[in-house]
């Protein structure tokens, strides 16, 4: 087994994981918008959906490392793990009344996570054809 046998599939997997996460984040934005603007019952979908897609962030830094993308890209791929954790902290502190701006920061962090994951998808997609 050569290095290329690991690197190329890892880069492809990272691209697909990131694309799936981008789609999942758009669904999450949709459910939040529906809950805030039309029907609060959509919050249950918002809460349930995060429990499904949050696990997509766990393999990102591992697959970036296997894809030999460099420390900057590995660090970027680890950011969504921190951002998911921060999402929970922000919203729960806000709901407990301990951080009044927590819900607003929750939304801003979600938008930043979408940017980060989109960059991960672009970097890994370009790297698929790059030399090892």
N, C-alpha and C positions, 0 to 999 in steps of 0.2 A: 504494500500500500504506500503510495507516494503522498507527499504533502498536498499536492493538487487534489487528490482523491478526498481530502477532508475539507480543504479551503473552499473550493468551488461550491459544493453542496451546502456548506455552512453559510456562505454569502447569499446563496439563493434562499435558504431557509430564513435568514434574517430579513431579507426583503419581504417574504411572504408573511412572516410574523408581524412586521411593522405595518404592512398594508392591512392585515386583519385588524390590528389595533386601531388604525386610523378609522376604518369602517365602524368598529365598535364604539369609538369615541363619538362619531357622528350620531350613532343611534342613541348614545347617552345624552348628547346635547338635545336631540329631538325629544326624548322622554322628559328631560328637565324643562324644556320649553312648553311642552304640552301640560305639564303639571302646574307650571307657574302661570300660564296664560289661559288655559281652558278648563282643566279639571284636576283638582288636587289628588284624585285617585291614581293619577299617573305616577305619583311618587313611589308607589309600590313597585312599578315596573323599573323605575330608575334605580331603586335599591337592589332589586333582584338582578338586574342586568350587570351591575358592577361586580356582583359576586361571581358571575360567569366569566367576564372578560379580563378581570384584574390579573388572572394567572398568566395571561399572555406576556406580561412584563418580566416574569421571572427568568425565562431562558434568554432574554435579549443580550445581556452582557456575556453570557457563556458562549452563545453562538457567535457573537462579535469576536470574542477571543479565538474561537476555533477557526473563524474566517480570516484571522491574521490581519485585522483591519487597523491595528495600531492602538496605542493607549488612549488617544483622544476619542476615537470612535467607541472604544470599550467603555470609557467614562460616560460618553453621551448615551450609550445603550443602557447604562445603569441608572440614569436619571429618572426614567419613568417609575422605577421601583420606589425611589424616594418621593416622587410626586404622588403616587397612589397612597402612600402612607400619610403624606401631608394632607391629602384630600380628606381622609378620615379624621385627622386631628382638627382640621379647620371646621368641618361641618359639625362634628360632635361638640366642640367647644362653643360654637355658635348656638346650637340647640340647647346646651346647658346654661346659656346666658353668660358665659365667661369670656366670650370674644364676639362683641357685637358685629364686627365686620367680617366674621368668619365665612358667612355664606357668600359674600361678595368675593373674598379672596379664593374661596373654593372654585367659583366660576372662572376667575382669572387664571388660577393654576391649571384648570382643565384646558383652557385655551392654549396656555404655554405648553402643556403636555401634547396637545395636538401638533403644535409647531415642532417640538422635539422629535416626536415619532415620525412626522413627515420628513424631517431631515435624515433620520436614521434610514428610512426607506430609500431616500434618494442616494445617500452615501453607499449603502449596501448594493443598490441596483447598479450604480456606476462601477463599483469595485468588482462586480462579477466577471467583467472582461479584463480587469487590470492584472498586470503581472503579480506573481506572489512575492 
